[in-house]
Amino acid sequence: MTTQWAPLDISAVLTVAAEVAGATGLVTVSSRAASWMREKATFHRRADVAKEILGLHQGRMVAYRHDSRHVLYTGTETLHPDNLHGLVAASGNDYVRAQQSGRVRVEEEILTRSTHDLVLIGSPTAEGLSRMIFGYSPDGDPDSLALTRAPVDLPFRWVISKNEVDELAVARRFVAGRGLIERPNWRIAGPDRIYVPRVDEDGMLLDDYLLVTKLRNYLSRSALDEGRYVISFGGSHGTGTRAVGLLFRDKAILREIGTQLHGRPAAFQMLFRVSDIVHNRSTGSRARRIELIEDAVVLPDNEEVWRTAVQNVEGNRP
């Protein structure tokens, strides 16, 4: 007989409560992210379009996570600025609406339930819950993660293990507050090829990749039964994650993915290339162009697959 795990209490950096009686939902933001949201959050009409296309609806509680498990930020109170840009892009309209109606609340720590709809900002190198959901674990180095127990077989995956990337393959870029950083040149594996970010002769990043994945929430049986979802925005590097803002504002891209996701599938993956990168020591490296390089892959919405995933992810719990 299979054991039913209790729903996890998980941390979040921002939550959006369901709208009540037509009023803007309450937004709760962590104290670590509050100043960033106050400074950066602005309203972009196309962001609402993007969220509708992706099925990122606000009819109930949605928890946004950015866990800062990244090796550069482990043990600090600082959140990775590239991922914070992604957070602002994904949640900014809700924050601005709540701010205008006086419905923003700041808390030192936000705890939510794994049974909520979840938005995960960053790849498993930085976002800890993603490790459990996608099946990654350390493989001998805290800065190296191998795909060991994938609950669901997905067409695209991050390659973020030092055992799969040559030690001479590095990518350099600027991170706000950190200056120039050098990282292994992580990449994305697809069904037929490996997508490796290009670098120039000095190792500076020329392009990056952003992987967007939407799945049914298989963290628990109750989340699955209630039709909850998980959506992940994760770059091969932080520059890719930061490009969520480009994705949410690009009219042509939104039109393209709207056509490909016209049936509003429950689960899919999309891979984007981001390029025309501007490197700025103060504000960090950011891309100015984004393109969908593969057609969206709609995943089978199969009850047996998701039930098996629930069992698999329970086996991945620490």
Salt bridges, closest charged atoms under 4 A:
ASP9 OD1 - ARG113 NH1 2.42
GLU39 OE2 - LYS40 NZ 3.66
ASP48 OD2 - ARG97 NH2 2.33
GLU52 OE1 - ARG264 NH2 2.94
ASP67 OD2 - ARG65 NH2 3.00
ASP82 OD2 - ARG173 NH1 2.54
ASP82 OD1 - ARG242 NH1 3.80
ASP94 OD2 - LYS51 NZ 2.36
GLU107 OE2 - ARG105 NE 3.19
ASP117 OD2 - ARG60 NE 2.58
ASP117 OD2 - ARG228 NH1 3.68
GLU127 OE2 - ARG65 NH2 2.84
ASP141 OD2 - LYS162 NZ 3.03
ASP143 OD2 - LYS162 NZ 3.79
ASP143 OD2 - ARG183 NH1 2.68
GLU164 OE1 - ARG157 NH2 3.36
GLU182 OE1 - ARG172 NH2 2.55
ASP207 OD2 - ARG198 NE 2.87
ASP225 OD1 - ARG307 NH2 2.38
GLU226 OE1 - ARG228 NE 3.45
ASP276 OD1 - ARG288 NH2 3.01
GLU291 OE2 - ARG273 NH1 3.36
GLU291 OE2 - ARG289 NH1 3.19
ASP301 OD1 - ARG216 NE 2.71
GLU303 OE2 - ARG307 NE 2.70
GLU314 OE2 - ARG221 NH1 3.26
